[in-house]
Amino acid sequence: MCFPRRPGAAASWSWWRMLRQVIHRGLQSSCYKLGLFVSRHPVFFLTVPAVLTIIFGFSLLNRFQSERDLETLVAPSHSLAKIERSLAGSLFPLEQSKSRLYSDLHTPGRYGRVILLSKPGGNILHQADGILQIHRAVLEMKVNHKGYNYTFSHLCVLRNQDKKCVLDDIISVLEDLRQAALSNKTTARVQVSYPNTKLKDGRSSFIGHQLGGVMEVPNSKDQRVKSARAIQITYYLQTYGSVAQGLIGEKWESEFCKLMRRLQLDHQDLQLYSLASFSLWKDFHKSSLLARGKILVSLMLILLTATLSSSMKDCLRGKPFLGLLGVFTICISSVTAAGIFFITDGKYNSTLLGIPFFVMGHGTKGVFELLSGWRRTRENLPFKDRVADTYSDVMVSYTMTSSLYFIAFGMGASPFTNIEAVKVFCQNMCVSILLNYFYIFSFFGSCLVFAGQLEQNRYHSIFCCKIPSAEYLERKPMWFQTMMSDGHHHTSHHETDPYQNHFIQHFLREHYNEWITNIYVKPFVVILYLIYASFSFMGCLQISDGANIINLLASESPSVSYALIQQKYFSNYSPVIGFYIYEPLDYWNGTVQEDLKTLSHGFNTVSWIEQYYQYLRVGNISTTNKSDFISILQSSFLKKSEFQHFKNDIIFSKAGDENNIIASRMYLVARTSENTQREVVELLEKLRPLSLIQSIKFIVFNPTFVFMDHYGLSITMPVLISGFGILLVLILTFFLVIHPLGNFWLILSVISIELGVLGLMTLWNVDMDCISILCLIYTLNFAIDHCAPLLYTFVLATEHTRTQCIKNSLQEHGTAILQNVTSFLIGLVPLLFVPSNLTFTLFKCLLLTSSCTLLHCFVILPVFLTFFPPSKKHHKKKKRAKRKEREEIECIEIQENPDHVTAV
């Protein structure tokens, strides 16, 4: 049954088609005029970018400064953990309690930390004397500032009760062990329990983060330690906020790390691993220092690849210098963008290492497309018209892809992005893309004008000398003929397309296009894609966030070595979580006591509440009302030496003659495995909701929470927003582009490449951190950059079959795609030799991005487009109709003029 199309619908569709054609021709006309304008004023467009680069290049040298605050860069900017930190600090100053709020790598303020590791099979507790010698060396170490010597005692955090330096309790344990050894007592009589041990002054201390690699005595009820492999000691410094105090503290930390290296030579029976507060920043910035030489090597390799891939045997039509100048154009545009960044008070950080590679990948695509467009122009036209035709052919597509780059990274730089490092990168990338686009059509366009003028005047593309005549060349040696020949004998000088001799075009036309469209190859391509999709899907199900800051540090750095040892020997317990009760509470009430027990169930607690309840039970004291509870607490419990330190955990207020507890705190420690990062996030997600439903009003805090609070959502939000922005633009322009199916295929291709990169990088042990997220944003645009010209050329092709259409598309754009991806991949190779986790992540992600894009452009799309719409049958019907109409017209002319036939 036939359903005729309504006249209104047909008219509407015709109107939309005419509107798309008008827009497309208007854009082409604008680019043609731009190319004509550049070709008429090449000196101006060559000079202005060069002057801008010189001006902003000097500002880059004068105003360079680096970001020193890692929390600002990689921690979520807006998080509940920062609010909780402010509230906890207002109740109990964090400066005084940071020694008790143990955190692995995110301890606030200044500190020096050392892990002492015994040899395999040894017991670190038997080396107490040597460890105490190292401890005394730290206490006696001096740093000089303006003529004054400062030791640890001048800089340390002081205890409130006796104004002595805060030291780890493991020091007291070691002193007891040494005294026992000196008095000929066996070490067994000094019982060390784990994780809670009893000190000489009667206090119970948690040493789970100070003693590592512990083996317990079998069947021991009090968890006595048989042996241990490692001890961790932390020296906390005061942080007043003054510049002088900061300089002295930094000097002390630097001297501390040097001292540990010297002491390692004197204590061969121990391995020393040191860490200071500046170590993380130093090793984060070290990635940039290590990568500088490798980036220069990458640039040289890209220059060489671009030069060689732009060459031809034809010394007239080859453009090796244009390939080189194209890469140089992108370099000077990046220098200008960096100058603008520092003029606007930007601060450099190591995540910005990816910008040169990102900009190069997009910029060289425009350069190679312009060279391909030049080769498609008619050789008999004046060079200015050829430049204008090249701009009309190429710049429309390049403008659209540059706009999508700007949209994607602009969305990443929006207020929705909660990671400052990602936001700064995206802001810088937006400026770089704009300048890159301007430099490509101006500076490189001027270079193209001069190269076209040389070609028109028959000058050598390398030596810039006049190419001699064929008669002159015949009298010269073969090597001279090879160097100076334009590649065409005078007998075939009028060949229609002399640029077909470019080696990449020749390979695609004569070999690859026929092979990839072979009917016997297609089933293997389908199987290959199914394998690709399966692995991608499997990887997408295993995504893990990269909250571990080690992923951003130089791999062979003290911080990484320290973190690995710390994770191996001190990961049995989580960081110490501060549990802050910020409202008055009836602690003497049995129901409240049960609620507190429920909340702390499963945790190892360091709590005045628990100790006080035990004290009341042992003394058989009853406190059923408020006055008795507080009176005994103040007059008896807190007066005893072993409980005096709990005074810092309670805030009393006095109203008349009545005392009240308005706030208090205790500490919770959970048993964990080596995957501490993931388990800490789960603890936070478990405890925080309880504060909203329980009658007890509390908050939980540890400095690590600032870096991990909703990190997964914060780090994935930029790529989701960017992807949504690009998808929305492509959908909204469905009816404005010359063919809607082009957008449809482009959306499918981008989704396939993006999910492929995401899944494969997960299988390659790449976590979702700020570097991998930025690479995923870039993947969206890199895929569009390379697939869009290929797809739009295919859907607009008018050949009889889809196979012929895809062959023509590959022949037209395959050269530029292959040149760009090859240059990009070769430029990535030096990153593999930078000893840094950050650059290794960058290498992995960009390698997958370029490989998946190349796979789609040259393998998957050429095969799948021969199976699915758009159909090319209507083009065949139109051609048949035109041919039939032309034959009828010829018949009519012959019938009307029979004498013409006789004359013929």
C-alpha positions in Angstrom: 0.0 0.0 0.0 1.4 3.4 -0.9 1.1 6.5 1.4 1.7 9.6 -0.6 3.7 12.4 1.1 1.6 15.4 2.1 2.3 18.5 0.0 2.9 20.5 3.2 5.5 18.1 4.5 7.3 18.0 1.1 7.4 21.8 1.0 8.7 22.0 4.6 11.5 19.5 3.8 12.4 21.4 0.7 12.5 24.6 2.6 14.8 23.1 5.2 17.1 21.7 2.5 17.3 25.1 0.8 18.1 26.8 4.1 20.9 24.3 4.8 22.3 24.9 1.3 22.2 28.7 1.8 24.0 28.4 5.2 26.6 26.1 3.8 27.3 28.2 0.8 27.3 31.4 2.9 30.0 29.9 5.2 32.0 28.8 2.1 31.7 32.2 0.6 32.9 33.8 3.9 35.9 31.5 4.0 36.6 32.2 0.4 36.7 35.9 1.0 38.8 35.4 4.1 41.3 33.4 2.0 41.3 36.0 -0.7 41.9 38.7 1.9 44.8 36.8 3.4 46.3 36.1 0.0 46.2 39.8 -0.8 47.8 40.9 2.5 50.2 38.1 3.4 52.9 40.3 5.0 50.3 41.8 7.5 49.0 38.4 8.5 52.6 37.1 8.9 53.8 40.1 11.0 50.9 40.5 13.5 51.1 37.0 15.0 54.9 37.2 15.1 54.7 40.5 17.0 52.1 39.1 19.4 54.3 36.1 20.1 57.3 38.3 20.9 55.3 40.5 23.3 53.6 37.7 25.2 56.7 35.5 25.1 58.7 38.0 27.1 55.8 38.2 29.6 56.0 34.4 29.9 59.6 34.7 31.0 59.1 37.6 33.4 55.8 36.5 35.1 56.3 32.8 35.4 55.2 31.4 38.8 54.0 27.9 39.9 51.2 26.8 42.1 52.4 25.5 45.5 49.1 24.5 47.1 48.2 21.0 46.0 44.9 21.1 47.9 43.7 24.1 45.9 44.5 22.2 42.7 43.4 18.6 43.1 40.9 18.7 46.0 37.2 19.4 45.2 36.8 23.2 45.5 33.3 23.0 47.1 32.8 20.1 49.5 31.1 19.4 52.7 34.4 18.2 54.2 35.8 21.8 54.0 32.8 23.1 55.9 33.2 20.3 58.5 36.9 21.3 58.8 35.9 24.9 59.6 33.4 23.8 62.2 35.8 21.3 63.8 38.5 23.9 63.8 36.3 26.4 65.5 35.6 23.9 68.3 39.1 22.3 68.7 42.0 24.0 66.9 43.4 21.7 64.2 46.9 23.0 64.8 46.9 21.5 68.3 45.1 18.2 67.3 46.8 17.4 64.0 49.1 15.0 65.8 46.1 12.9 66.8 44.2 13.3 63.5 46.7 11.0 61.7 46.5 11.2 57.9 48.7 9.2 55.4 49.8 11.9 53.0 47.4 14.8 53.7 48.6 16.0 57.1 48.0 19.7 57.4 50.7 22.2 58.2 54.4 21.5 58.3 55.9 18.3 59.5 58.7 15.8 59.0 58.0 12.1 58.9 60.3 9.1 58.7 59.7 5.3 58.3 62.4 3.1 59.7 62.4 -0.4 58.2 64.4 -3.3 59.5 65.9 -6.0 57.2 63.8 -8.9 56.2 63.3 -11.3 59.1 64.5 -8.6 61.6 62.6 -7.1 64.5 62.6 -3.3 64.6 61.9 -3.4 68.4 65.3 -4.9 69.0 66.9 -1.8 67.4 65.5 0.7 69.8 68.9 2.2 70.6 69.7 2.9 67.0 66.3 4.4 66.4 66.6 6.7 69.5 70.0 7.9 68.2 68.3 9.0 65.0 65.5 10.6 67.0 68.1 12.6 69.1 69.8 13.7 65.9 66.5 15.1 64.7 65.9 16.9 68.0 69.5 18.4 67.9 69.4 19.4 64.3 69.7 23.2 63.8 68.7 25.5 61.0 69.9 29.1 60.7 67.7 32.0 59.9 69.0 35.6 60.0 71.8 34.6 62.4 69.7 32.6 64.8 69.8 28.8 65.2 66.5 27.0 65.5 66.0 23.4 66.7 62.9 21.3 66.8 62.1 22.5 70.3 61.7 26.1 69.0 59.4 25.0 66.2 57.4 22.1 67.5 53.7 21.9 68.4 53.4 22.1 72.2 51.1 20.1 74.5 48.6 22.2 76.5 49.2 20.5 79.8 53.0 20.8 80.2 54.1 22.9 77.2 56.4 20.2 75.9 56.8 19.1 72.3 54.2 16.7 71.0 56.0 13.5 70.2 54.7 10.1 69.0 54.0 7.6 71.8 56.2 5.0 70.1 59.2 7.1 71.3 58.1 6.3 74.9 57.8 2.6 74.0 61.3 2.6 72.5 62.8 4.3 75.6 61.2 1.7 77.8 62.7 -1.1 75.6 66.1 0.5 75.7 66.0 0.9 79.6 65.0 -2.7 79.9 68.0 -3.7 77.7 70.4 -1.6 79.7 69.1 -3.0 83.0 69.6 -6.6 81.7 65.9 -7.2 81.6 64.5 -9.3 78.8 62.4 -7.4 76.3 59.5 -9.8 77.0 59.0 -8.0 80.3 58.2 -4.8 78.5 55.0 -5.8 76.9 54.0 -4.0 73.7 50.4 -4.6 72.6 49.0 -3.8 69.2 47.2 -1.6 68.2 46.6 -0.2 71.8 49.4 -0.4 74.2 49.8 0.7 77.9 52.5 3.3 78.4 54.7 3.8 81.5 52.6 6.7 82.8 49.5 4.6 82.7 48.0 6.0 79.5 46.5 3.8 76.9 47.8 4.8 73.4 46.9 3.8 69.9 50.0 2.9 68.0 48.5 1.3 64.9 50.0 4.0 62.6 53.4 4.1 64.4 54.2 0.3 64.4 53.9 -1.7 61.1 54.5 -5.2 59.8 53.4 -6.6 63.2 53.3 -10.2 64.1 51.4 -11.0 67.3 52.1 -13.7 69.9 49.9 -16.6 69.1 46.8 -17.0 71.4 47.6 -13.7 73.2 44.6 -12.2 74.8 46.1 -8.7 75.1 47.4 -8.8 71.5 51.1 -8.7 72.5 53.6 -8.0 69.7 56.1 -10.7 68.9 57.9 -8.7 66.2 57.5 -5.7 63.9 59.2 -4.7 60.7 58.7 -0.9 60.6 58.3 2.2 62.8 56.9 5.5 61.7 57.7 8.7 63.6 56.3 12.2 62.8 57.6 15.5 64.0 54.9 18.2 63.9 55.9 21.9 63.5 53.8 24.9 64.5 52.2 26.9 61.7 51.6 30.5 62.7 50.9 31.8 59.3 53.8 34.3 59.2 56.2 34.5 56.3 59.3 34.1 58.6 57.8 31.1 60.4 57.1 29.5 57.0 60.6 30.1 55.8 62.1 28.6 59.0 59.8 25.6 58.8 60.7 25.0 55.1 64.4 25.1 56.0 63.9 22.7 58.8 62.0 20.2 56.6 64.7 20.5 53.9 67.4 19.9 56.5 65.4 17.0 57.9 65.3 15.2 54.6 69.0 15.8 54.1 69.7 14.4 57.6 67.8 11.2 56.9 69.9 10.7 53.8 73.1 11.1 55.8 71.9 8.9 58.6 71.1 6.2 56.1 74.8 5.8 55.4 75.5 5.4 59.1 72.7 2.9 59.8 73.1 0.2 57.2 70.9 -2.2 59.2 67.9 0.1 58.7 66.2 1.6 55.7 65.1 5.2 56.1 62.2 6.8 54.1 61.5 10.4 54.8 58.7 12.7 53.9 58.0 16.4 54.6 55.0 18.6 53.9 56.6 20.2 50.8 57.6 16.8 49.4 54.3 16.2 47.6 54.4 19.6 45.9 58.1 19.2 45.0 57.5 15.7 43.5 54.4 17.0 41.7 56.4 19.8 40.2 59.3 17.5 39.4 57.2 15.9 36.6 57.5 19.2 34.7 61.3 19.4 35.2 61.7 15.8 34.1 59.5 16.3 31.0 61.1 19.4 29.6 63.8 17.7 27.6 61.4 15.0 26.4 58.9 17.6 25.2 61.6 19.2 23.1 62.4 15.8 21.6 58.6 15.3 20.9 58.6 18.7 19.1 61.6 17.7 17.0 60.0 14.4 16.1 56.7 16.1 15.1 58.7 18.6 13.0 60.5 15.8 11.2 57.4 13.8 10.6 55.4 16.8 9.4 58.2 17.7 7.0 58.6 14.3 5.6 54.9 13.6 5.2 54.5 16.9 3.3 57.2 16.0 0.8 56.9 14.6 -2.6 59.3 13.5 -5.4 58.0 16.4 -7.3 60.3 19.3 -6.2 57.8 21.8 -7.5 54.6 20.6 -5.8 56.1 19.1 -2.6 55.7 21.3 0.5 58.1 20.1 3.1 58.7 23.6 4.5 54.9 24.1 4.9 54.7 21.0 7.1 57.5 22.4 9.2 56.0 25.9 9.3 52.7 24.5 10.3 54.2 22.9 13.4 56.1 26.1 14.1 52.8 28.1 13.8 51.2 25.9 16.5 54.3 26.4 18.7 54.2 30.2 18.6 50.4 30.2 19.2 51.0 28.1 22.3 53.7 30.5 23.5 51.3 33.4 23.0 48.6 31.6 25.0 51.0 30.8 27.8 52.0 34.5 28.0 48.4 35.6 28.2 47.9 33.0 31.0 50.7 34.3 33.1 49.7 38.0 32.4 46.3 37.2 33.9 48.0 36.0 37.1 47.8 32.3 36.2 50.1 29.9 38.1 51.7 26.9 36.4 51.1 23.4 37.5 52.2 20.1 36.1 48.8 19.1 34.7 49.3 21.8 32.1 51.9 19.5 30.5 49.1 18.1 28.3 48.3 21.4 26.6 51.1 21.3 24.0 50.0 17.9 22.9 46.3 18.7 22.9 46.9 21.9 20.8 49.3 20.1 18.5 46.8 17.4 17.8 44.2 19.9 16.7 46.5 22.4 15.0 48.4 19.9 12.8 45.0 18.6 11.6 44.2 22.0 10.3 47.6 22.4 8.7 47.4 19.0 6.9 43.8 19.7 5.8 44.9 23.0 4.3 47.7 21.2 2.4 45.3 18.6 1.2 42.9 21.3 0.2 45.6 23.1 -1.8 46.4 19.8 -3.6 42.7 19.6 -4.6 42.6 23.1 -6.2 43.1 23.6 -10.0 46.7 24.1 -10.8 46.0 26.5 -13.7 44.4 29.1 -11.3 46.4 32.1 -9.9 47.9 31.3 -6.6 45.6 33.8 -4.8 42.5 32.1 -6.1 43.9 28.8 -5.1 44.4 30.0 -1.5 40.8 31.3 -1.5 39.5 28.0 -2.9 41.5 26.1 -0.2 40.0 28.2 2.6 36.5 27.7 1.1 37.1 24.0 1.0 38.8 23.5 4.4 38.1 26.4 6.8 34.4 25.7 7.2 35.0 22.3 8.7 38.0 23.5 10.7 35.9 26.4 12.1 33.2 24.0 13.2 35.6 21.6 14.9 37.5 24.5 16.6 34.1 25.8 17.8 33.4 22.4 19.3 36.8 22.4 21.0 36.0 25.8 22.5 32.5 24.6 23.6 33.8 21.4 25.2 36.7 23.0 27.1 34.6 26.0 27.9 32.1 23.8 29.6 35.0 22.2 31.5 36.0 25.7 32.7 32.5 26.5 33.9 31.5 26.9 37.6 30.1 23.4 37.4 33.7 22.0 37.5 34.7 21.4 41.1 38.4 20.5 40.5 40.6 23.6 40.2 43.3 21.9 38.1 40.7 20.8 35.5 39.2 24.3 35.5 42.6 26.0 35.0 43.5 23.6 32.2 40.3 24.1 30.4 40.5 27.9 30.6 44.1 27.8 29.2 42.9 25.3 26.5 40.1 27.7 25.4 42.6 30.5 24.9 45.0 28.2 23.1 42.3 27.0 20.7 41.3 30.5 19.8 44.9 31.6 19.2 45.6 28.4 17.3 42.7 29.1 15.0 43.8 32.7 14.5 47.4 31.7 13.8 46.5 28.9 11.4 44.4 31.2 9.1 46.7 34.1 9.4 50.4 33.1 9.9 50.2 29.7 8.2 47.8 31.1 5.6 50.5 33.7 4.7 53.1 30.9 4.4 50.7 29.1 2.1 50.4 32.2 0.0 54.2 32.5 -0.4 54.6 28.8 -1.1 51.9 29.1 -3.8 53.6 32.0 -5.4 56.9 30.1 -5.5 55.0 27.1 -7.1 53.3 29.3 -9.7 56.7 30.8 -10.6 58.2 27.3 -10.8 60.6 27.7 -7.9 62.1 24.6 -6.1 60.1 23.8 -3.0 63.3 23.3 -0.9 66.1 25.3 -2.5 63.9 28.2 -3.7 65.7 28.4 -7.0 64.2 28.4 -10.5 63.6 24.9 -11.8 65.5 24.4 -15.1 63.9 23.3 -18.3 63.7 19.7 -19.4 66.3 20.2 -22.1 68.8 21.5 -19.5 68.1 18.6 -17.1 68.7 16.0 -19.8 72.3 17.2 -20.0 72.9 16.8 -16.3 73.7 13.7 -14.1 70.9 11.5 -12.8 71.3 12.8 -9.2 70.8 16.3 -10.4 67.8 15.3 -12.4 66.3 13.6 -9.4 66.7 16.6 -7.2 65.5 19.2 -9.7 62.8 17.4 -11.6 59.2 18.4 -11.1 58.1 14.8 -11.5 56.5 15.2 -14.9 58.0 14.8 -18.3 57.1 17.4 -20.9 55.0 14.8 -22.8 52.6 14.4 -19.8 52.9 18.0 -18.5 49.2 18.6 -18.9 48.1 15.7 -16.6 44.8 16.6 -14.9 45.9 15.9 -11.3 49.7 15.9 -10.8 49.3 15.8 -6.9 48.1 12.2 -7.1 51.8 11.2 -6.8 51.9 12.0 -3.1 53.0 8.7 -1.5 50.2 8.6 1.1 47.5 9.4 -1.5 49.1 6.8 -3.9 49.0 4.2 -1.2 45.4 4.9 -0.2 44.2 5.0 -3.8 46.1 2.0 -5.3 46.2 -0.3 -2.3 44.4 0.4 0.9 41.0 1.5 -0.5 40.6 -1.6 -2.5 41.7 -3.8 0.4 39.4 -2.4 3.1 36.3 -2.4 0.8 36.9 -6.0 -0.2 33.9 -8.2 0.6 36.1 -10.8 2.2 37.7 -8.3 4.6 34.4 -6.9 5.9 33.4 -9.9 8.2 36.8 -9.7 9.9 36.2 -6.0 10.5 32.8 -6.7 12.1 34.4 -9.3 14.4 37.2 -6.9 15.3 34.6 -4.2 16.2 32.7 -6.7 18.4 35.9 -7.5 20.2 36.6 -3.8 20.6 33.1 -3.1 21.9 33.3 -6.1 24.3 36.6 -5.0 25.9 35.4 -1.4 26.1 32.2 -2.4 27.9 34.1 -4.7 30.2 36.4 -1.8 31.1 33.6 0.7 31.6 32.2 -1.6 34.3 35.4 -1.4 36.3 36.0 2.3 36.5 37.6 3.5 39.7 38.3 7.1 40.8 41.8 8.3 41.2 41.7 10.2 44.5 45.2 8.9 45.2 47.6 11.8 44.7 50.4 9.4 43.9 49.0 9.2 40.4 50.2 12.8 39.8 53.8 12.5 41.2 57.1 11.7 39.6 57.4 7.9 39.8 61.0 7.7 41.1 60.5 10.3 43.9 60.8 10.1 47.7 57.1 10.7 48.1 56.1 7.7 46.0 58.7 5.4 47.7 57.4 6.6 51.1 53.8 6.1 50.1 54.4 2.5 48.8 56.2 1.5 52.1 53.5 3.2 54.1 50.8 1.4 52.2 52.6 -1.9 52.7 53.2 -1.7 56.4 50.8 0.8 57.8 47.5 0.1 56.0 46.0 -2.0 58.7 44.1 0.9 60.1 42.4 3.9 58.4 43.4 7.5 59.1 42.1 8.7 62.5 38.6 10.1 62.1 37.7 12.9 64.5 34.1 12.4 65.8 32.9 15.9 67.0 29.7 16.2 69.1 28.9 19.9 68.6 25.7 20.2 70.8 25.1 19.6 74.5 24.3 16.0 75.2 23.0 14.0 78.2 26.1 11.8 78.5 24.8 10.3 81.8 21.6 9.0 80.1 21.6 5.3 79.3 19.9 5.7 75.9 22.6 8.2 74.9 25.3 5.9 76.0 23.8 3.1 73.9 23.6 5.4 70.9 27.2 6.3 71.2 28.2 2.6 71.4 26.1 1.9 68.3 27.8 4.7 66.3 31.3 3.6 67.3 30.6 -0.1 66.8 33.2 -1.7 64.6 35.8 1.0 65.2 38.8 1.1 67.4 38.0 4.1 69.6 40.2 6.6 71.4 37.6 8.2 73.6 37.3 10.0 76.9 33.7 8.8 77.1 34.7 5.2 76.9 37.5 5.6 79.4 35.3 7.5 81.8 32.5 4.9 81.7 35.1 2.2 82.4 36.5 4.3 85.2 33.1 4.6 86.8 32.5 0.9 86.4 35.8 -0.1 88.0 35.2 2.3 90.9 31.6 1.2 91.2 30.5 4.8 91.0 26.9 5.7 90.0 26.2 8.9 88.0 22.5 9.0 87.2 22.2 12.8 87.1 24.0 15.7 85.4 25.7 17.2 88.5 27.3 14.0 89.7 28.5 13.1 86.2 30.2 16.4 85.5 31.5 16.8 89.1 33.2 13.4 89.2 34.5 14.0 85.6 36.2 17.3 86.6 37.3 16.7 90.1 38.4 13.0 89.8 38.7 11.6 86.4 40.5 14.5 84.6 42.9 15.0 87.6 44.5 11.6 87.2 47.8 11.7 85.2 46.7 8.9 82.8 43.5 10.8 81.8 44.7 14.4 81.9 45.2 14.5 78.1 41.4 14.1 77.7 41.0 17.7 78.9 41.7 18.8 75.3 38.7 16.7 74.1 36.0 18.4 76.2 34.6 22.0 76.1 33.0 23.1 79.4 30.8 26.1 80.0 29.6 27.5 83.2 26.2 29.1 83.8 26.0 30.4 87.3 27.1 27.5 89.5 26.2 24.9 87.0 28.8 23.3 84.6 27.8 22.0 81.1 29.5 20.0 78.4 28.7 22.0 75.2 31.0 20.0 72.9 33.3 17.0 72.9 35.3 14.8 70.6 36.6 11.3 70.3 38.6 9.4 67.6 37.6 6.5 65.5 39.9 4.2 63.6 38.7 1.4 61.3 40.4 -1.8 60.3 41.3 -1.6 56.6 43.2 -3.4 53.9 45.8 -2.1 51.5 43.0 -0.4 49.5 42.8 2.3 52.1 41.6 5.0 49.8 38.5 3.3 48.7 37.6 2.2 52.2 38.1 5.7 53.6 35.5 7.0 51.1 33.1 4.2 52.1 33.6 5.1 55.8 32.8 8.8 55.1 29.7 7.8 53.0 28.6 5.5 55.9 29.1 7.9 58.8 27.9 11.2 57.3 24.3 10.1 56.7 24.1 8.9 60.3 24.6 12.5 61.5 21.4 13.5 59.8 19.1 10.8 61.3 20.6 10.3 64.8 19.5 12.3 67.8 23.2 12.9 68.5 24.4 15.9 66.4 28.0 15.2 65.2 30.4 15.7 62.4 33.3 13.5 61.3 36.6 14.9 59.9 40.0 13.9 58.8 42.3 15.9 56.5 42.1 13.1 53.9 38.3 13.8 53.6 39.0 17.1 51.9 40.7 15.3 49.0 38.2 12.5 48.8 34.8 14.0 49.5 32.6 13.3 46.4 35.8 13.1 44.4 34.3 10.7 41.9 31.4 13.0 41.1 33.6 16.1 41.0 36.1 14.5 38.6 33.5 13.0 36.2 31.4 16.1 36.0 33.6 18.0 33.5 33.6 15.3 30.9 29.8 14.7 31.4 29.1 18.4 30.9 31.4 18.7 27.9 30.0 15.6 26.3 26.4 16.9 26.9 27.4 20.2 25.4 28.8 18.7 22.3 25.9 16.3 21.9 23.4 19.1 22.3 25.2 21.2 19.7 25.2 18.3 17.2 21.5 17.6 17.8 20.5 21.3 17.5 22.4 21.6 14.2 20.8 18.5 12.8 18.6 20.6 10.5 21.2 23.2 9.7 24.0 21.1 8.4 24.0 20.1 4.7 22.9 16.5 5.6 21.4 15.4 8.9 22.8 11.9 8.6 26.3 13.3 8.8 25.5 14.5 12.4 23.9 11.2 13.2 26.9 9.1 12.1 29.2 11.6 13.8 27.4 11.2 17.2 27.6 7.4 16.9 31.3 7.5 16.0 32.2 9.9 18.9 30.3 7.8 21.4 32.0 4.6 20.2 35.5 6.2 20.4 34.8 7.8 23.8 33.5 4.6 25.4 36.4 2.6 23.8 39.0 4.9 25.3 37.3 5.0 28.7 37.0 1.2 28.8 40.5 0.4 27.5 42.2 2.9 29.8 40.5 1.3 32.8 41.8 -2.1 31.7 45.2 -0.5 31.4 45.1 0.5 35.1 44.3 4.2 34.5 42.2 5.7 37.3 39.7 8.6 36.9 41.9 11.5 37.9 42.2 15.0 36.6 44.6 14.0 33.8 42.5 11.1 32.5 39.4 13.3 32.6 41.0 16.0 30.6 42.1 13.4 28.1 38.5 12.1 27.8 37.3 15.7 27.1 40.0 15.9 24.4 38.9 12.5 23.0 35.5 13.9 22.2 37.0 16.7 20.1 39.8 14.6 18.6 37.2 12.1 17.3 35.1 14.9 15.8 38.2 16.5 14.3 39.0 13.4 12.3 35.7 11.7 11.7 33.6 14.8 10.7 35.3 15.6 7.3 35.3 11.9 6.3 31.6 11.5 7.2 30.3 14.7 5.6 32.2 14.0 2.4 30.7 10.5 2.3 27.1 11.6 2.9 27.4 14.3 0.3 29.0 12.1 -2.3 27.1 11.5 -5.5 28.7 8.3 -6.8 26.6 5.3 -7.7 27.6 3.1 -4.7 28.5 3.5 -1.1 31.8 1.7 -1.7 32.8 4.3 -4.3 31.7 7.1 -2.0 33.9 5.9 0.9 36.8 5.4 -1.4 36.6 8.9 -2.6 36.2 10.1 1.1 39.3 8.3 2.1 41.2 9.6 -0.9 40.2 13.1 -0.1 40.7 13.2 3.7 42.7 10.1 4.5 46.0 11.7 3.8 45.5 14.5 6.3 44.1 12.1 8.9 47.0 9.7 8.5 49.6 12.5 8.5 48.1 14.0 11.7 47.7 10.8 13.7 51.1 9.6 12.7 52.7 12.8 13.8 50.7 12.8 17.0 51.7 9.2 17.8 55.4 9.8 17.1 55.3 12.9 19.3 53.9 10.8 22.2 56.8 8.4 22.2 59.2 10.5 24.4 56.6 10.7 27.1 57.1 7.0 27.7 60.6 7.7 29.0 59.6 10.4 31.5 59.7 8.7 35.0 56.4 10.2 36.1 53.0 8.8 36.9 51.4 11.9 35.5 53.1 11.7 32.1 52.6 8.0 31.9 48.8 8.5 32.4 48.9 11.2 29.7 50.8 8.9 27.3 48.3 6.0 27.9 45.2 8.1 27.4 46.5 10.0 24.3 47.8 6.8 22.8 44.3 5.2 23.2 42.6 8.3 21.8 44.7 8.4 18.6 44.6 4.6 18.1 40.8 4.3 18.5 40.2 7.3 16.3 42.6 5.9 13.6 40.8 2.5 13.9 37.4 4.1 13.3 38.5 6.3 10.4 40.4 3.7 8.5 38.8 0.4 9.4 35.4 0.6 11.1 33.7 3.5 9.3 34.8 2.5 5.8 33.2 -0.9 6.3 30.1 0.0 8.3 29.2 2.9 6.0 28.9 0.4 3.1 26.1 -1.4 5.1 24.0 1.4 6.4 22.3 4.7 5.2 22.6 7.0 3.5 21.6 5.2 0.3 23.2 6.3 -3.0 20.5 4.8 -5.3 18.7 8.1 -5.7 21.9 9.6 -7.1 22.1 6.7 -9.6 18.4 7.3 -10.6 19.0 11.0 -11.0 22.0 10.4 -13.2 20.0 7.9 -15.3 17.2 10.4 -15.6 19.6 13.1 -16.7 21.2 10.8 -19.2 17.8 9.8 -20.6 16.7 13.4 -20.8 20.0 14.3 -22.6 19.4 11.5 -25.1 15.8 12.6 -25.8 17.0 16.2 -26.4 19.6 15.0 -28.9 17.0 12.9 -30.7 14.7 15.9 -30.9 17.5 18.1 -32.3 18.3 15.4 -34.9 14.7 15.1 -36.0 14.4 18.9 -36.3 17.6 19.2 -38.3 18.2 16.1 -40.6 20.7 18.1 -42.7 23.0 18.1 -39.7 23.1 14.3 -39.7 24.0 14.3 -43.4 26.7 16.8 -42.8 28.2 14.6 -40.1 
